[in-house]
Amino acid sequence: MLEQPKERRIFDFMGAFKYTWGVSVAIILLGLVLLFVPGFGLKKGIDFTGGAIMDLHFDKAVTTGEVRNALVPTGYGDSVIQLAGQDEKSVLIRTKPMSDAQRRDVNAAIQKSLGSFQTNRIESVDPVIGKDLVRSAIIAVVLASIGMLLYITIRFEIRFAVAGIIALLHDVFLTIAVFVIFRLEIDSAFIAAILTILGYSINDTIVIYDRIRENLRLSRKEDPRHLVNRSITETMMRSINTMATVIIAVLALFVLGGPTIRNFNLALLVGIVSGGYSSIFIASPIWLMWRNHESRQAGAKKEEAAKTAREARLARQARSAGLATAGAGASNVQSAAALAGSGEESDNGGMGRAGRGGAAGGGTGAARAAGGGKKSAKKSGAKGGKGGKKRR
C-alpha cells in the first residue's frame, strides 16, 4: 500500500508579527536617535568628506594589499588604493584629510615597509559624493519605489503594492540603522549597495505574493490567516535556497574582496537578510491586516445597510398598519352614523305607525262602540215592544 504523504506543518508567521515589527521599529528608531547623538551619526567616508590624493612611484612592483598593510599603523588603512600603470609600480592613494605631520608619518611608514619611493604629487580633493549626488540617489529611490508600486498594483493589487513598498523601505532604513549603530563608514559603494537592495529585496516578496494570489483563487473559503501562513510555508524552501546562494557569494566577496569593497558587501548582507525577513514578517502581515480591515468595514457596511432596510421595512409596515387602522376607524364612524340614522328612522316610523295604529284603533273602537250602541238600542226597542204587547 502507498503511504499517505505527511501533512506539511504550517507555522503561524502572522502570529509572530506582534514581535517582529517591534524588533524592526526598535532598531530603526535606535539608528534614528543615534544620528543626532554627538560622536555617532553617519560615519562619512572619503567620498563624502573629501581628502588628499597621493601619487607615489616605487622602485619595485607592489600590490594594493602591501600598501594597505603599510598604512594600517598610521590609521589610514581604509584609504582607497589603486595601481596605476602596467608595471605595477605607480600607486594612487586617496586618503582622508591629513595634516603635514600626518603626511610625514604616512611617508615614513610606507618607506619602512615597502622601501624607497618617489612622490609625484600630493593634493587635496573635493568630495566625490556631494549634495547633488545624494539628492540624485534619493530621487532614484523614490522613482524606483513609485515604479514598483505601479507595476505591483497592475500585476496584483494596491494592497500588495503598498505592503511591498513598506517592506522595501524597511530594508533600506534597517541597513542604514545598522551602519549608524556600529559606526560603519559609508561611501559611494554603500550608495550602490542601497540601490542594489532596492532591486533584490522585492524579489522574495513578489514570490510570496504570487503564491498567496494563487491560493486565494483556489481556496476562497479558507481562513485568510491560515492561507497566508500556508503560502509562506510553501515558498519557504525556495526563499531560503535563493537567499543562501546569494549570501554565500557575498560572504566570499566580503572575506576575499579586500577592505575597498567590504562595506559594500556588508551592506548587501544586511539588506539581503532583511529582505527575506521583511517579505515574511512585514509585507505579508501588513497585507493581511489591510484585507481584514476592509472585510470588517464591508461587513459593517453590509450590516448597516441590512439594518437600514429592516428599519425602512418596519416603517412601511407601520405606515400600512396606521392607514388600515385609520380606514377601519372611518368605516366604524360611518357605520355608527348609519346605525344612528337607521335608529332615528325606526323611531320616527314607530312613532308614525304607533300614531296611525292608535288612531285606527281609536276609530275602530269608536265604530265598534257606535255599533254596539245601535245594537243595544235595537235590542232595547225590541224588548220594549214585546213588553207592550204582553201588557195588552
Secondary structure, DSSP 8 states (H G I E B T S, - for coil): ------------TGGGHHHHHHHHHHHHHHHHHHTTSTT-S-EE-HHHH-EEEEEEEESS---HHHHHHHHGGGT-TTSEEEEESTTS-EEEEEES---HHHHHHHHHHHHHHH--EEEEEEEEE--SS-HHHHHHHHHHHHHHHHHHHHHHHHHS-HHHHHHHHHHHHHHHHHHHHHHHHTT-EE-HHHHHHHHHHHHHHHHHHHHHHHHHHHHHHH-TTS-HHHHHHHHHHHHHHHHHHHHHHHHHHHHHHHHHS-GGGHHHHHHHHHHHHHHHHHIIIIIHHHHHHHHHHHHHHHHHHHHHHHHHHHHHHHHHHHHHHHHHHHHHHHHHHHHHHHHHHHHHHHHHHHHHHHHHHHHHHHHHHHHHHHHHHHHHHHHHHHHHHHHHHHH-
